[in-house]
């Protein structure tokens, strides 16, 4: 079991989401306490004085119709992130506000180290294809991806060298959907996270013509038709009675790891995370901590009762046979998790519709492509399998970091909204520690 820090409090500011910097960055202060003669308390006080909170905004608007999804990307707009604070402590200086000229979130080296993937990322993934399914077109997707990969020293992934391909939901490379600035941010986040975890993988971007479940589901089918064995979906919406038909029409693909964001609205079920055939991915807050053997700690991502990782009990979807928790008779969300808290978020390069540059992103939109990348590093799923089952086989072993601290709201059945030893709704069986829990 891994050591985790207590859930960190949150504040509101200027209509944006925020959290108290001193608490949010306490783990980073402990990492580098003593530098320049400073104590951990001194470091925390410096950060609290420097900035009161981290703020961010949704990339996509909330759906107003049933069976329409929204992306789950959250872009940081102010404050000091965990990454910025850790870098400042290393230099013995006070953190400064971010600008678009340099990254202010975790990069590939950080994420690979946090999840025990450094060796696998260096050796595995060649010939594997991760598909990213999103709505609308990002006209700058390939160029922004090239900037990200070049900055971090990753090999080029372009249309010309066969690593990158962008198509519509029908497989067309020319008849692409209309462009959308919010979904373009989501696309940049997804492409960068797939690259960060599996640098040797090919990337297939499939753009649905709109954010309806029918069009997004058609894009999922196209990704599988084109040969992808790992398909990431960083979007969701409210459940509906149509979900079981969507299951069989779009998400029932044996031998394919389909990952889906659990949602960013705190406790409550979303679709398609509730599909019995997908790996539902919850979100954590990730911080460095030399006090643990792992060197990192995680807790449930929660900013307020309505802002944090999703989880819960589906109203419609059948419980898969490998899921045996007793507090929910239908499908329980989530299965596994990864970093999603914007305050401990990831670096992304984006240029469409906003000032071109580096931004920090969070949301379970980050955790879904991260887990898709882990599946890709683990290798092609066995024929006839449902890869969502794989982490359950490894449950309780050192192949997963058990997240035991924090909650994403209130609920009658405690483990559905509160982290505990073993399985819980917000983080599932935990976060990756290598690839062993994602093979089968």
N, C-alpha and C positions, 0 to 999 in steps of 0.2 A: 504494500500500500504506500502511496506517495504522500508526502507532507504537503498540505495546502494552507493558504492563508485565509483569514476570515473574509466574508463578503464585504466589499467596500461600499460605503454610503454614496448617495448621489444627490445632486442639486439641480435645480432648474436655472436657466439663464437666458434672457432675451428670446424666449420662445423656442430655444434649441435645447437639446439634451445635454446634461453636464454631470460631472462627478467630481467630488472633492479630491484635489490633486495630492494633498498630503497622504491621505489614506490610499488612494489609487496607486501611488508610487512608493509606498512603504517598502515593498519587497525589493525594489531596485535600490532604495537607500541602504538596505541591509547588505546588499551585494558589495557595495563599494564604501561602506562606512569606514572611517579611519583615514581615507585619502586626504592628505593635506592636514591631518590632525583633526578632521571633523568626525563627529559621532553620527550614528544613524539618526538620532533626534535632530541634530543640526541640519543634516541633509534634508530631512522631511520639512523642517521649518523653512529652509531656503526655497524649496519647491512650492510650498503653500503660499509664500510671499510672492513668488514669481508669477503665478497664475492660479486663479481660483478653480478652474474646471476645464474639462475637455468638452467641446461642443461639436455636434455633427448634424447632418441633414440627410434625409432620404433621397436616394437617386431617382426612385420611381414613385409616382403618386399612388395612393391607396385605391384599389379597384372599387367601382361604384355599382358593378353588376355581378350577378352570380356567374360562376364558371369562367371568370376572368382572373388572371394572376397578376401580381406585382413582383418586381425584382426585390431582393432583400439586401441590396447594397446600401451601406451607410458611409458617407464621405465626411471626414473630420474637417471642421471649418475653423477651429481655434483651440488654444490650450497646448499643454505639454503632454505628449504621449509617453507611454512606457519606454519606447525605443529612444526618444529624445532625452528623457531623464537619465536613462542608463548611460548614454554617450556622454552627457554632461558630467555625471559623477566620475566617469573614467578619466575625464580631463580635469576634474577638480574645479569645475566652474558652474555657475547658475544656468539652468536651461533657458534657451531663448525660443521665441515663437517660431513656428515653422514658416518656411516660404516654399515656393514651388520649384526652387532650383536644385534641391537635394532631397533624398528620401527622409521621411520622418516616421516610418513604420518598419516593421521587421521585414528583412529580405530573405532570400533563399538559404543562406548559410544559417541564419537564426532558426528558421522553421525546420530545416533538416536536422539541426542539432536538438531542437526541442522535442522532436518526435522520433529520435533515434534512427534517422534515415540517411545520414551522411554517406555511409558506405554504399547503401543500395542506390542512392541517387547518382553516385559516381559510376556505378557498374551496370545498372539495370535500365530497362525501358526501351532499348533500341528495337524498332519495328512495331512497337505498341502504339495505338492511336487512342487518345483521349478526345471524346467529343464534348463540346460545349454547346448546350442548347439554350438560346435566348430569343427574345422577341425583337423584331425590327433590325435595322441595319446600323452597323458602326462603320462608316466609310474610312476611318483611320485605324481600324483594328490592326492590320498587319504592320503599319508603320509604328504605331505605339508599342506593339509587342517587340519589334526590333529594337526600339530604344531601351526597353526594360531589360531585355536579354543581353544587349551589348554592355549596359552599365554594370551588370553583375557578372560579366565574363562567361555567360552561357553561349553555347553554339548558336549560330544563326538558324532561325526557323522561318522559312519563307515559302511562298508559292513556287518560286524558281527552283529551290533545292528539294521540293517535294515534302517538306516537313509541315507546312501550313496549307490549309485549304478552307475556303469560305464558300458556303452554298446556301441556297434558300431551302425551305422545307420540302421542296420538290426535287432538290438536288441540283438545281441550276446554278451556274457560276455567274450568270449575267442578269437573270430576272430576279434581282434581290429586292427585299421589301423596302419601304420608306425608312429614312433615317430617323433616329430618336435619341436625343441627348442623354436622357436618364438611362435608358437601356444601354447606350454606348459606354457609360461609366461601369455598368454591370459587366459588360463584355470585357472591358479592359481588366477589371478585377479577376474575372474567371480565367482569362488567358494567362495572366501573370502568375496566378496561383498554380495552375497546371504546370507552368514552366518551372516555378520555384521548387516544386516537389519532384517532378519527373523531367529533368532537363533534356533527356535523350528521347523522350516520347514525341511522336507526331501529334499535331493538334488539328482537329476538324471542328470548325465553327459552323453550326447550323442555325440559320436565322429564320424564325417563324414570322409570318406576315403580320401577325398581331398577337396580343397576349391572351387570347382565348385558350382554354384547355384543349379544344379541338385542334387548333393550329400548333400549339406547343407540343401536343402529343404526336401530331403528324411529323413534326421535326425530330422527335425522339425516334420514331420508326425509321425515318430517313437516315439518321445517324447509324442505327443498327444495320440497315440495308447496305450502307457504305462501308461496313466492316468494323466499326468501333466496338470494342469490348468494354469500354468504360465511358459512361455518359453522365455528365454533371448537369444538374438542374438547380439553379439558384433563384427559385421563384416559388410563389405559393399563393393560395387564396382560401377563402372559407370552404368548408366541406359542403357537399350537396349530395342529394340522392342519386346523382348521375355518376358518382365516383366509382362505384363497382363496375360500371360499364366502361369507364375510362381505364380502369385497371387492365381489363382483358384486351381492350383495343390498342392501348399505347405502352403499357409498362410491363407486360408479362413477356419478358424475353429471357429465356434460360441461357446460361453461359455468358451473361452480360452484367457487369456491375453498374447499376444505375443509382447514383447518389442524388439526394434531394435535401435542400435546406429545410430545417425544422420550423423556420419562421422567426420573426424578430419582435413579436408583440407580447412577449411574456407567455405565461401559462395559457395553453389552449391549442387545440389541434388544427392543423392546416392540411390541405391537399395540394400537391401529390405526396407530401411527406407521409401521409397516412396510408398510402398504398401498401398492400401486403407484399408487393414484389420489389420494393426499392429499399435501399439503405438510407434511413432517415438520419440526418446529421445535425446534432445540436451544437451549441456554442459555449465557449469558455472565455474567461479572462486569463491571459498567459503572462507570467512575469518571470524574470530571472531571479534565481536564489541559490547562492553558493552553499546555503545551509542544508540543502538536500543533495542526495547522491546523484539524482538526475540533473541538477543544476537549474531546474525550472519548477514553478508551481502553477497550478490551475485551480480555478473555482468556477462555479456556474456564472455565466454572464447575465447580470441583471443591473439595469439602471433604475428602473421603477417598476411598479406593479404591471405596467403595460408596455414596458420596453426592456427586452432581453430575449434570450433564446426561447423558442417555442418548445412545448412538450404537451403530452396529454393522452387522452383516450379517445380514439376515433368513434364517431357516432354511427358510421356505416361500414367501415372496412373490416373484413374478417381477420382474425388473429392468425398470423402464420404459425405453422406447427412448431417451429423452433423457439417461439417466444412463449415463455412459461410463467411470466409474472401473473399473480392472482388478483390484483386490484383492478384489472380492466379485462372485460370479457372479449373485447374486440382488439383491434390493432393498437399497440402502444407506441408512442413517439417519445424518445428517439432510440436509435441503435448504438451509435457511437457519437463522438464529438471532436471538435478541434477549435482553435482560436476564432472568436467572432466579436469580442468586445472592441468597439472602435478605439477606446482609450488604450488598448494594448494591441492596436491593429497593424495591418500589413501595408507595405509600400506598393504603390501602383502608379504607373505612368499613363496619363490620359490627356488627350488634346481636342476632343470633339465637343464643342459647345461650352467649354470652360477654358480658362487660361492654360495653355499647354504647360505641363510640368508634372511634378511629383506630388502625390497626395497619399494620405493614410486612409484606408478603408477598413470597415468592419462589417458586422452583420453575418448571419449564417450563410450569406452569399460567399463569404470567404471560406467557411469550413467545408462546404460541399465539394468544390473543386480540389481542395487539399486532400480530402479523403478519396476522391476519384484518382488523384495522383498516386496515393498510397496503394490502392488496388492495382494500378498499372505497374508499379515497382514490384509488386508481389507476383505478377505474371498472369497469363491468360487463365480465366476461370475454367473449371472443368465443364465438359459438355453436360447439359441437362441440369446444371446447378443453379441455385439462386444465391448469388454472393452475399446477399443481406444476412444469410445464415452464418457466414464464416466467423465473424466476431463472437458469436454465441458459442461456437466450439472452443474458442480460446478464452472464454469468460473466466475471470478470476486468476488468470496467469500473468506472468511478467510481460506478456506481449501487449498488454494494455495498461495505461496509467489510470488507475481508479481515481476519479474526482469525487471527493467526499465532503466538500464545503460549498455552501451557498444554496440559493433557491431562485425561482423565477416567478414567484407569486404565491398565492394561497390556494389550497385544494383540500378536498375531504380526505382523499387517499394520499398520505404524505409523500410517498416516494415518487409520485407522478409529477411533483413540482419542487421537491427538495432533494439535494444530493445526499447520498448515503453510501456506505460501504457496499460494493457490489452494484447491482443494476439500479438505475433511477431514470426517470423520464428526461430531465434536462440534459444529461450527458450520456445516457445509455450505459454501456459497459466501460466507457472511458475513452481516452484518446490513444493514438498509436504509439507504441514503443517498438519501432521497427516494423517489418511487414508480415510477421508470422500470423497475426490475427486476421489477415486479409487474403489468405490463400486457401485454395481448396478445390 
